[in-house]
Amino acid sequence: MTKYHYRVLKFTPSGRALTEFQKQLNEYGAEGWKVVGTGGSGGASEYESFSKCWVILMREK
C-alpha cells in the first residue's frame, strides 16, 4: 500500500510575498511534491482578489 506525506502551505499576499511563494512552490515541485488541493478567502474589494490562501501538497513516502 502506498503511503504519502502531506504539507499545507499558507499564504497572505503582501509586497514581494507572491514571488517568494512561487519560488517556494517551485522548490517543492523539484523535490517531488504535487499540489492536490487549494483554497482561499475573498478580498475586501474588487481590486484585491484574495486575502489568504493555502495549498495542500503531497508526495509518496
CHARMM internal coordinates of N, CA and C (Angstrom, degrees):
IC EDIT
DIST 1 N 1 CA 1.4611
DIST 1 CA 1 C 1.5309
ANGL 1 N 1 CA 1 C 108.74
DIST 1 C 2 N 1.3049
ANGL 1 CA 1 C 2 N 116.56
DIHE 1 N 1 CA 1 C 2 N 131.78
DIST 2 N 2 CA 1.4673
ANGL 1 C 2 N 2 CA 121.70
DIHE 1 CA 1 C 2 N 2 CA -179.75
DIST 2 CA 2 C 1.5270
ANGL 2 N 2 CA 2 C 110.14
DIHE 1 C 2 N 2 CA 2 C -76.37
DIST 2 C 3 N 1.3308
ANGL 2 CA 2 C 3 N 115.28
DIHE 2 N 2 CA 2 C 3 N 135.70
DIST 3 N 3 CA 1.4638
ANGL 2 C 3 N 3 CA 121.10
DIHE 2 CA 2 C 3 N 3 CA 177.32
DIST 3 CA 3 C 1.5214
ANGL 3 N 3 CA 3 C 108.39
DIHE 2 C 3 N 3 CA 3 C -113.80
DIST 3 C 4 N 1.3374
ANGL 3 CA 3 C 4 N 115.73
DIHE 3 N 3 CA 3 C 4 N 151.49
DIST 4 N 4 CA 1.4475
ANGL 3 C 4 N 4 CA 121.42
DIHE 3 CA 3 C 4 N 4 CA -174.97
DIST 4 CA 4 C 1.5195
ANGL 4 N 4 CA 4 C 111.96
DIHE 3 C 4 N 4 CA 4 C -129.41
DIST 4 C 5 N 1.3233
ANGL 4 CA 4 C 5 N 115.41
DIHE 4 N 4 CA 4 C 5 N 152.25
DIST 5 N 5 CA 1.4679
ANGL 4 C 5 N 5 CA 124.12
DIHE 4 CA 4 C 5 N 5 CA 168.03
DIST 5 CA 5 C 1.5220
ANGL 5 N 5 CA 5 C 106.40
DIHE 4 C 5 N 5 CA 5 C -101.25
DIST 5 C 6 N 1.3232
ANGL 5 CA 5 C 6 N 116.83
DIHE 5 N 5 CA 5 C 6 N 143.80
DIST 6 N 6 CA 1.4667
ANGL 5 C 6 N 6 CA 121.72
DIHE 5 CA 5 C 6 N 6 CA 175.40
DIST 6 CA 6 C 1.5183
ANGL 6 N 6 CA 6 C 109.14
DIHE 5 C 6 N 6 CA 6 C -124.02
DIST 6 C 7 N 1.3081
ANGL 6 CA 6 C 7 N 115.39
DIHE 6 N 6 CA 6 C 7 N 150.62
DIST 7 N 7 CA 1.4568
ANGL 6 C 7 N 7 CA 121.62
DIHE 6 CA 6 C 7 N 7 CA 177.50
DIST 7 CA 7 C 1.5322
ANGL 7 N 7 CA 7 C 107.51
DIHE 6 C 7 N 7 CA 7 C -144.18
DIST 7 C 8 N 1.3237
ANGL 7 CA 7 C 8 N 116.75
DIHE 7 N 7 CA 7 C 8 N 137.72
DIST 8 N 8 CA 1.4646
ANGL 7 C 8 N 8 CA 121.93
DIHE 7 CA 7 C 8 N 8 CA 177.57
DIST 8 CA 8 C 1.5249
ANGL 8 N 8 CA 8 C 108.22
DIHE 7 C 8 N 8 CA 8 C -113.64
DIST 8 C 9 N 1.3314
ANGL 8 CA 8 C 9 N 115.74
DIHE 8 N 8 CA 8 C 9 N 123.60
DIST 9 N 9 CA 1.4679
ANGL 8 C 9 N 9 CA 121.56
DIHE 8 CA 8 C 9 N 9 CA 177.06
DIST 9 CA 9 C 1.5182
ANGL 9 N 9 CA 9 C 108.45
DIHE 8 C 9 N 9 CA 9 C -105.65
DIST 9 C 10 N 1.3160
ANGL 9 CA 9 C 10 N 116.91
DIHE 9 N 9 CA 9 C 10 N 132.94
DIST 10 N 10 CA 1.4647
ANGL 9 C 10 N 10 CA 122.09
DIHE 9 CA 9 C 10 N 10 CA 177.17
DIST 10 CA 10 C 1.5159
ANGL 10 N 10 CA 10 C 108.59
DIHE 9 C 10 N 10 CA 10 C -106.79
DIST 10 C 11 N 1.3165
ANGL 10 CA 10 C 11 N 115.96
DIHE 10 N 10 CA 10 C 11 N 147.37
DIST 11 N 11 CA 1.4556
ANGL 10 C 11 N 11 CA 120.89
DIHE 10 CA 10 C 11 N 11 CA -177.90
DIST 11 CA 11 C 1.5199
ANGL 11 N 11 CA 11 C 109.93
DIHE 10 C 11 N 11 CA 11 C -143.75
DIST 11 C 12 N 1.3210
ANGL 11 CA 11 C 12 N 116.40
DIHE 11 N 11 CA 11 C 12 N 131.99
DIST 12 N 12 CA 1.4622
ANGL 11 C 12 N 12 CA 123.27
DIHE 11 CA 11 C 12 N 12 CA 172.45
DIST 12 CA 12 C 1.5248
ANGL 12 N 12 CA 12 C 106.80
DIHE 11 C 12 N 12 CA 12 C -125.02
DIST 12 C 13 N 1.3283
ANGL 12 CA 12 C 13 N 118.05
DIHE 12 N 12 CA 12 C 13 N 119.42
DIST 13 N 13 CA 1.4654
ANGL 12 C 13 N 13 CA 120.07
DIHE 12 CA 12 C 13 N 13 CA -175.07
DIST 13 CA 13 C 1.5263
ANGL 13 N 13 CA 13 C 112.71
DIHE 12 C 13 N 13 CA 13 C -66.61
DIST 13 C 14 N 1.3346
ANGL 13 CA 13 C 14 N 114.14
DIHE 13 N 13 CA 13 C 14 N 135.30
DIST 14 N 14 CA 1.4613
ANGL 13 C 14 N 14 CA 120.55
DIHE 13 CA 13 C 14 N 14 CA 173.09
DIST 14 CA 14 C 1.5239
ANGL 14 N 14 CA 14 C 107.71
DIHE 13 C 14 N 14 CA 14 C -169.65
DIST 14 C 15 N 1.3055
ANGL 14 CA 14 C 15 N 116.69
DIHE 14 N 14 CA 14 C 15 N 124.55
DIST 15 N 15 CA 1.4584
ANGL 14 C 15 N 15 CA 121.89
DIHE 14 CA 14 C 15 N 15 CA 176.64
DIST 15 CA 15 C 1.5199
ANGL 15 N 15 CA 15 C 113.62
DIHE 14 C 15 N 15 CA 15 C 53.17
DIST 15 C 16 N 1.3260
ANGL 15 CA 15 C 16 N 116.55
DIHE 15 N 15 CA 15 C 16 N -123.21
DIST 16 N 16 CA 1.4627
ANGL 15 C 16 N 16 CA 122.26
DIHE 15 CA 15 C 16 N 16 CA -177.24
DIST 16 CA 16 C 1.5213
ANGL 16 N 16 CA 16 C 112.54
DIHE 15 C 16 N 16 CA 16 C -84.78
DIST 16 C 17 N 1.3097
ANGL 16 CA 16 C 17 N 117.40
DIHE 16 N 16 CA 16 C 17 N 6.84
DIST 17 N 17 CA 1.4600
ANGL 16 C 17 N 17 CA 121.28
DIHE 16 CA 16 C 17 N 17 CA -174.93
DIST 17 CA 17 C 1.5276
ANGL 17 N 17 CA 17 C 112.46
DIHE 16 C 17 N 17 CA 17 C -58.99
DIST 17 C 18 N 1.3263
ANGL 17 CA 17 C 18 N 118.32
DIHE 17 N 17 CA 17 C 18 N -36.26
DIST 18 N 18 CA 1.4622
ANGL 17 C 18 N 18 CA 120.77
DIHE 17 CA 17 C 18 N 18 CA -178.83
DIST 18 CA 18 C 1.5212
ANGL 18 N 18 CA 18 C 110.85
DIHE 17 C 18 N 18 CA 18 C -62.16
DIST 18 C 19 N 1.3161
ANGL 18 CA 18 C 19 N 117.74
DIHE 18 N 18 CA 18 C 19 N -44.64
DIST 19 N 19 CA 1.4617
ANGL 18 C 19 N 19 CA 121.82
DIHE 18 CA 18 C 19 N 19 CA 178.71
DIST 19 CA 19 C 1.5248
ANGL 19 N 19 CA 19 C 110.27
DIHE 18 C 19 N 19 CA 19 C -61.42
DIST 19 C 20 N 1.3178
ANGL 19 CA 19 C 20 N 117.27
DIHE 19 N 19 CA 19 C 20 N -42.79
DIST 20 N 20 CA 1.4629
ANGL 19 C 20 N 20 CA 121.12
DIHE 19 CA 19 C 20 N 20 CA 178.71
DIST 20 CA 20 C 1.5278
ANGL 20 N 20 CA 20 C 111.38
DIHE 19 C 20 N 20 CA 20 C -65.52
DIST 20 C 21 N 1.3345
ANGL 20 CA 20 C 21 N 116.52
DIHE 20 N 20 CA 20 C 21 N -38.67
DIST 21 N 21 CA 1.4665
ANGL 20 C 21 N 21 CA 120.83
DIHE 20 CA 20 C 21 N 21 CA 178.80
DIST 21 CA 21 C 1.5264
ANGL 21 N 21 CA 21 C 110.41
DIHE 20 C 21 N 21 CA 21 C -65.35
DIST 21 C 22 N 1.3210
ANGL 21 CA 21 C 22 N 117.45
DIHE 21 N 21 CA 21 C 22 N -41.97
DIST 22 N 22 CA 1.4640
ANGL 21 C 22 N 22 CA 121.26
DIHE 21 CA 21 C 22 N 22 CA 177.25
DIST 22 CA 22 C 1.5276
ANGL 22 N 22 CA 22 C 110.57
DIHE 21 C 22 N 22 CA 22 C -62.06
DIST 22 C 23 N 1.3144
ANGL 22 CA 22 C 23 N 116.86
DIHE 22 N 22 CA 22 C 23 N -40.94
DIST 23 N 23 CA 1.4635
ANGL 22 C 23 N 23 CA 121.56
DIHE 22 CA 22 C 23 N 23 CA 178.07
DIST 23 CA 23 C 1.5259
ANGL 23 N 23 CA 23 C 110.31
DIHE 22 C 23 N 23 CA 23 C -62.24
DIST 23 C 24 N 1.3228
ANGL 23 CA 23 C 24 N 116.03
DIHE 23 N 23 CA 23 C 24 N -43.52
DIST 24 N 24 CA 1.4634
ANGL 23 C 24 N 24 CA 121.05
DIHE 23 CA 23 C 24 N 24 CA 178.71
DIST 24 CA 24 C 1.5288
ANGL 24 N 24 CA 24 C 110.97
DIHE 23 C 24 N 24 CA 24 C -61.78
DIST 24 C 25 N 1.3322
ANGL 24 CA 24 C 25 N 117.75
DIHE 24 N 24 CA 24 C 25 N -44.20
DIST 25 N 25 CA 1.4662
ANGL 24 C 25 N 25 CA 121.31
DIHE 24 CA 24 C 25 N 25 CA 178.41
DIST 25 CA 25 C 1.5202
ANGL 25 N 25 CA 25 C 111.11
DIHE 24 C 25 N 25 CA 25 C -62.19
DIST 25 C 26 N 1.3240
ANGL 25 CA 25 C 26 N 117.62
DIHE 25 N 25 CA 25 C 26 N -41.36
DIST 26 N 26 CA 1.4654
ANGL 25 C 26 N 26 CA 121.22
DIHE 25 CA 25 C 26 N 26 CA 178.28
DIST 26 CA 26 C 1.5289
ANGL 26 N 26 CA 26 C 111.14
DIHE 25 C 26 N 26 CA 26 C -62.97
DIST 26 C 27 N 1.3188
ANGL 26 CA 26 C 27 N 117.26
DIHE 26 N 26 CA 26 C 27 N -38.77
DIST 27 N 27 CA 1.4604
ANGL 26 C 27 N 27 CA 120.97
DIHE 26 CA 26 C 27 N 27 CA 178.28
DIST 27 CA 27 C 1.5296
ANGL 27 N 27 CA 27 C 111.08
DIHE 26 C 27 N 27 CA 27 C -64.82
DIST 27 C 28 N 1.3264
ANGL 27 CA 27 C 28 N 116.43
DIHE 27 N 27 CA 27 C 28 N -43.24
DIST 28 N 28 CA 1.4662
ANGL 27 C 28 N 28 CA 119.64
DIHE 27 CA 27 C 28 N 28 CA 176.96
DIST 28 CA 28 C 1.5290
ANGL 28 N 28 CA 28 C 110.72
DIHE 27 C 28 N 28 CA 28 C -63.79
DIST 28 C 29 N 1.3187
ANGL 28 CA 28 C 29 N 117.02
DIHE 28 N 28 CA 28 C 29 N -40.14
DIST 29 N 29 CA 1.4637
ANGL 28 C 29 N 29 CA 120.73
DIHE 28 CA 28 C 29 N 29 CA 178.02
DIST 29 CA 29 C 1.5194
ANGL 29 N 29 CA 29 C 111.70
DIHE 28 C 29 N 29 CA 29 C -60.50
DIST 29 C 30 N 1.3137
ANGL 29 CA 29 C 30 N 117.10
DIHE 29 N 29 CA 29 C 30 N -39.93
DIST 30 N 30 CA 1.4663
ANGL 29 C 30 N 30 CA 121.64
DIHE 29 CA 29 C 30 N 30 CA 178.42
DIST 30 CA 30 C 1.5300
ANGL 30 N 30 CA 30 C 111.10
DIHE 29 C 30 N 30 CA 30 C -65.62
DIST 30 C 31 N 1.3257
ANGL 30 CA 30 C 31 N 117.19
DIHE 30 N 30 CA 30 C 31 N -24.81
DIST 31 N 31 CA 1.4660
ANGL 30 C 31 N 31 CA 122.06
DIHE 30 CA 30 C 31 N 31 CA 178.68
DIST 31 CA 31 C 1.5244
ANGL 31 N 31 CA 31 C 112.43
DIHE 30 C 31 N 31 CA 31 C -88.70
DIST 31 C 32 N 1.3396
ANGL 31 CA 31 C 32 N 117.03
DIHE 31 N 31 CA 31 C 32 N 2.18
DIST 32 N 32 CA 1.4560
ANGL 31 C 32 N 32 CA 120.31
DIHE 31 CA 31 C 32 N 32 CA 177.29
DIST 32 CA 32 C 1.5196
ANGL 32 N 32 CA 32 C 116.13
DIHE 31 C 32 N 32 CA 32 C 98.01
DIST 32 C 33 N 1.3344
ANGL 32 CA 32 C 33 N 117.61
DIHE 32 N 32 CA 32 C 33 N 2.62
DIST 33 N 33 CA 1.4625
ANGL 32 C 33 N 33 CA 120.79
DIHE 32 CA 32 C 33 N 33 CA 177.54
DIST 33 CA 33 C 1.5309
ANGL 33 N 33 CA 33 C 109.16
DIHE 32 C 33 N 33 CA 33 C -75.33
DIST 33 C 34 N 1.3258
ANGL 33 CA 33 C 34 N 116.51
DIHE 33 N 33 CA 33 C 34 N 143.55
DIST 34 N 34 CA 1.4642
ANGL 33 C 34 N 34 CA 122.48
DIHE 33 CA 33 C 34 N 34 CA 177.67
DIST 34 CA 34 C 1.5278
ANGL 34 N 34 CA 34 C 109.20
DIHE 33 C 34 N 34 CA 34 C -124.37
DIST 34 C 35 N 1.3262
ANGL 34 CA 34 C 35 N 116.25
DIHE 34 N 34 CA 34 C 35 N 144.09
DIST 35 N 35 CA 1.4605
ANGL 34 C 35 N 35 CA 121.22
DIHE 34 CA 34 C 35 N 35 CA 177.57
DIST 35 CA 35 C 1.5295
ANGL 35 N 35 CA 35 C 108.36
DIHE 34 C 35 N 35 CA 35 C -77.04
DIST 35 C 36 N 1.3316
ANGL 35 CA 35 C 36 N 116.22
DIHE 35 N 35 CA 35 C 36 N 126.53
DIST 36 N 36 CA 1.4573
ANGL 35 C 36 N 36 CA 120.68
DIHE 35 CA 35 C 36 N 36 CA 178.71
DIST 36 CA 36 C 1.5254
ANGL 36 N 36 CA 36 C 112.52
DIHE 35 C 36 N 36 CA 36 C -117.91
DIST 36 C 37 N 1.3309
ANGL 36 CA 36 C 37 N 116.90
DIHE 36 N 36 CA 36 C 37 N -6.36
DIST 37 N 37 CA 1.4512
ANGL 36 C 37 N 37 CA 119.63
DIHE 36 CA 36 C 37 N 37 CA 177.86
DIST 37 CA 37 C 1.5174
ANGL 37 N 37 CA 37 C 110.96
DIHE 36 C 37 N 37 CA 37 C -170.33
DIST 37 C 38 N 1.3301
ANGL 37 CA 37 C 38 N 115.15
DIHE 37 N 37 CA 37 C 38 N 153.21
DIST 38 N 38 CA 1.4578
ANGL 37 C 38 N 38 CA 121.53
DIHE 37 CA 37 C 38 N 38 CA 176.67
DIST 38 CA 38 C 1.5183
ANGL 38 N 38 CA 38 C 109.15
DIHE 37 C 38 N 38 CA 38 C -143.37
DIST 38 C 39 N 1.3097
ANGL 38 CA 38 C 39 N 115.80
DIHE 38 N 38 CA 38 C 39 N 162.42
DIST 39 N 39 CA 1.4554
ANGL 38 C 39 N 39 CA 120.26
DIHE 38 CA 38 C 39 N 39 CA 176.38
DIST 39 CA 39 C 1.5086
ANGL 39 N 39 CA 39 C 109.56
DIHE 38 C 39 N 39 CA 39 C -166.36
DIST 39 C 40 N 1.3127
ANGL 39 CA 39 C 40 N 115.55
DIHE 39 N 39 CA 39 C 40 N 171.47
DIST 40 N 40 CA 1.4487
ANGL 39 C 40 N 40 CA 118.90
DIHE 39 CA 39 C 40 N 40 CA 179.36
DIST 40 CA 40 C 1.5077
ANGL 40 N 40 CA 40 C 111.88
DIHE 39 C 40 N 40 CA 40 C -175.37
DIST 40 C 41 N 1.3123
ANGL 40 CA 40 C 41 N 114.66
DIHE 40 N 40 CA 40 C 41 N 171.77
DIST 41 N 41 CA 1.4580
ANGL 40 C 41 N 41 CA 120.81
DIHE 40 CA 40 C 41 N 41 CA 177.20
DIST 41 CA 41 C 1.5166
ANGL 41 N 41 CA 41 C 108.45
DIHE 40 C 41 N 41 CA 41 C -117.61
DIST 41 C 42 N 1.3182
ANGL 41 CA 41 C 42 N 115.98
DIHE 41 N 41 CA 41 C 42 N 149.50
DIST 42 N 42 CA 1.4532
ANGL 41 C 42 N 42 CA 121.46
DIHE 41 CA 41 C 42 N 42 CA -175.00
DIST 42 CA 42 C 1.5016
ANGL 42 N 42 CA 42 C 114.09
DIHE 41 C 42 N 42 CA 42 C -71.26
DIST 42 C 43 N 1.3255
ANGL 42 CA 42 C 43 N 114.24
DIHE 42 N 42 CA 42 C 43 N 162.10
DIST 43 N 43 CA 1.4525
ANGL 42 C 43 N 43 CA 121.20
DIHE 42 CA 42 C 43 N 43 CA -179.80
DIST 43 CA 43 C 1.5132
ANGL 43 N 43 CA 43 C 112.06
DIHE 42 C 43 N 43 CA 43 C -85.11
DIST 43 C 44 N 1.3149
ANGL 43 CA 43 C 44 N 113.94
DIHE 43 N 43 CA 43 C 44 N 174.37
DIST 44 N 44 CA 1.4549
ANGL 43 C 44 N 44 CA 120.59
DIHE 43 CA 43 C 44 N 44 CA -177.06
DIST 44 CA 44 C 1.5318
ANGL 44 N 44 CA 44 C 112.41
DIHE 43 C 44 N 44 CA 44 C -85.05
DIST 44 C 45 N 1.3422
ANGL 44 CA 44 C 45 N 116.89
DIHE 44 N 44 CA 44 C 45 N -16.81
DIST 45 N 45 CA 1.4554
ANGL 44 C 45 N 45 CA 119.32
DIHE 44 CA 44 C 45 N 45 CA -178.90
DIST 45 CA 45 C 1.5146
ANGL 45 N 45 CA 45 C 109.43
DIHE 44 C 45 N 45 CA 45 C -147.07
DIST 45 C 46 N 1.3157
ANGL 45 CA 45 C 46 N 116.77
DIHE 45 N 45 CA 45 C 46 N 173.82
DIST 46 N 46 CA 1.4629
ANGL 45 C 46 N 46 CA 120.81
DIHE 45 CA 45 C 46 N 46 CA 179.53
DIST 46 CA 46 C 1.5236
ANGL 46 N 46 CA 46 C 111.88
DIHE 45 C 46 N 46 CA 46 C -67.10
DIST 46 C 47 N 1.3156
ANGL 46 CA 46 C 47 N 118.45
DIHE 46 N 46 CA 46 C 47 N -17.59
DIST 47 N 47 CA 1.4562
ANGL 46 C 47 N 47 CA 122.04
DIHE 46 CA 46 C 47 N 47 CA -178.51
DIST 47 CA 47 C 1.5269
ANGL 47 N 47 CA 47 C 112.97
DIHE 46 C 47 N 47 CA 47 C -88.89
DIST 47 C 48 N 1.2992
ANGL 47 CA 47 C 48 N 116.42
DIHE 47 N 47 CA 47 C 48 N -13.69
DIST 48 N 48 CA 1.4586
ANGL 47 C 48 N 48 CA 121.62
DIHE 47 CA 47 C 48 N 48 CA 179.20
DIST 48 CA 48 C 1.5226
ANGL 48 N 48 CA 48 C 107.12
DIHE 47 C 48 N 48 CA 48 C -116.18
DIST 48 C 49 N 1.3404
ANGL 48 CA 48 C 49 N 116.73
DIHE 48 N 48 CA 48 C 49 N 103.85
DIST 49 N 49 CA 1.4507
ANGL 48 C 49 N 49 CA 120.13
DIHE 48 CA 48 C 49 N 49 CA -171.31
DIST 49 CA 49 C 1.5235
ANGL 49 N 49 CA 49 C 113.68
DIHE 48 C 49 N 49 CA 49 C -72.29
DIST 49 C 50 N 1.3229
ANGL 49 CA 49 C 50 N 118.87
DIHE 49 N 49 CA 49 C 50 N -28.21
DIST 50 N 50 CA 1.4544
ANGL 49 C 50 N 50 CA 121.17
DIHE 49 CA 49 C 50 N 50 CA 176.00
DIST 50 CA 50 C 1.5160
ANGL 50 N 50 CA 50 C 109.47
DIHE 49 C 50 N 50 CA 50 C -154.13
DIST 50 C 51 N 1.3166
ANGL 50 CA 50 C 51 N 115.96
DIHE 50 N 50 CA 50 C 51 N 156.87
DIST 51 N 51 CA 1.4610
ANGL 50 C 51 N 51 CA 118.73
DIHE 50 CA 50 C 51 N 51 CA 179.24
DIST 51 CA 51 C 1.5290
ANGL 51 N 51 CA 51 C 112.10
DIHE 50 C 51 N 51 CA 51 C -111.56
DIST 51 C 52 N 1.3243
ANGL 51 CA 51 C 52 N 117.99
DIHE 51 N 51 CA 51 C 52 N -25.77
DIST 52 N 52 CA 1.4628
ANGL 51 C 52 N 52 CA 122.12
DIHE 51 CA 51 C 52 N 52 CA 176.79
DIST 52 CA 52 C 1.5238
ANGL 52 N 52 CA 52 C 107.71
DIHE 51 C 52 N 52 CA 52 C -149.72
DIST 52 C 53 N 1.3251
ANGL 52 CA 52 C 53 N 115.32
DIHE 52 N 52 CA 52 C 53 N 149.31
DIST 53 N 53 CA 1.4622
ANGL 52 C 53 N 53 CA 118.01
DIHE 52 CA 52 C 53 N 53 CA 173.54
DIST 53 CA 53 C 1.5182
ANGL 53 N 53 CA 53 C 109.43
DIHE 52 C 53 N 53 CA 53 C -149.04
DIST 53 C 54 N 1.3074
ANGL 53 CA 53 C 54 N 115.79
DIHE 53 N 53 CA 53 C 54 N 167.66
DIST 54 N 54 CA 1.4448
ANGL 53 C 54 N 54 CA 121.71
DIHE 53 CA 53 C 54 N 54 CA 176.49
DIST 54 CA 54 C 1.5139
ANGL 54 N 54 CA 54 C 108.79
DIHE 53 C 54 N 54 CA 54 C -144.58
DIST 54 C 55 N 1.3202
ANGL 54 CA 54 C 55 N 114.71
DIHE 54 N 54 CA 54 C 55 N 153.76
DIST 55 N 55 CA 1.4584
ANGL 54 C 55 N 55 CA 122.88
DIHE 54 CA 54 C 55 N 55 CA -179.50
DIST 55 CA 55 C 1.5254
ANGL 55 N 55 CA 55 C 106.49
DIHE 54 C 55 N 55 CA 55 C -130.46
DIST 55 C 56 N 1.3326
ANGL 55 CA 55 C 56 N 116.48
DIHE 55 N 55 CA 55 C 56 N 130.92
DIST 56 N 56 CA 1.4641
ANGL 55 C 56 N 56 CA 121.24
DIHE 55 CA 55 C 56 N 56 CA 177.44
DIST 56 CA 56 C 1.5244
ANGL 56 N 56 CA 56 C 107.16
DIHE 55 C 56 N 56 CA 56 C -102.08
DIST 56 C 57 N 1.3343
ANGL 56 CA 56 C 57 N 115.69
DIHE 56 N 56 CA 56 C 57 N 124.96
DIST 57 N 57 CA 1.4655
ANGL 56 C 57 N 57 CA 122.32
DIHE 56 CA 56 C 57 N 57 CA 179.58
DIST 57 CA 57 C 1.5242
ANGL 57 N 57 CA 57 C 109.43
DIHE 56 C 57 N 57 CA 57 C -111.15
DIST 57 C 58 N 1.3433
ANGL 57 CA 57 C 58 N 115.46
DIHE 57 N 57 CA 57 C 58 N 153.68
DIST 58 N 58 CA 1.4533
ANGL 57 C 58 N 58 CA 120.97
DIHE 57 CA 57 C 58 N 58 CA 179.88
DIST 58 CA 58 C 1.5171
ANGL 58 N 58 CA 58 C 108.95
DIHE 57 C 58 N 58 CA 58 C -145.03
DIST 58 C 59 N 1.3456
ANGL 58 CA 58 C 59 N 116.25
DIHE 58 N 58 CA 58 C 59 N 146.11
DIST 59 N 59 CA 1.4686
ANGL 58 C 59 N 59 CA 121.11
DIHE 58 CA 58 C 59 N 59 CA 170.23
DIST 59 CA 59 C 1.5174
ANGL 59 N 59 CA 59 C 108.02
DIHE 58 C 59 N 59 CA 59 C -152.18
DIST 59 C 60 N 1.3156
ANGL 59 CA 59 C 60 N 115.65
DIHE 59 N 59 CA 59 C 60 N 157.33
DIST 60 N 60 CA 1.4634
ANGL 59 C 60 N 60 CA 120.17
DIHE 59 CA 59 C 60 N 60 CA 178.94
DIST 60 CA 60 C 1.5155
ANGL 60 N 60 CA 60 C 109.80
DIHE 59 C 60 N 60 CA 60 C -68.89
DIST 60 C 61 N 1.3333
ANGL 60 CA 60 C 61 N 115.82
DIHE 60 N 60 CA 60 C 61 N 145.27
DIST 61 N 61 CA 1.4716
ANGL 60 C 61 N 61 CA 121.27
DIHE 60 CA 60 C 61 N 61 CA 176.74
DIST 61 CA 61 C 1.5064
ANGL 61 N 61 CA 61 C 110.12
DIHE 60 C 61 N 61 CA 61 C -70.20
END
COOR INIT
IC SEED 1 N 1 CA 1 C
IC BUILD
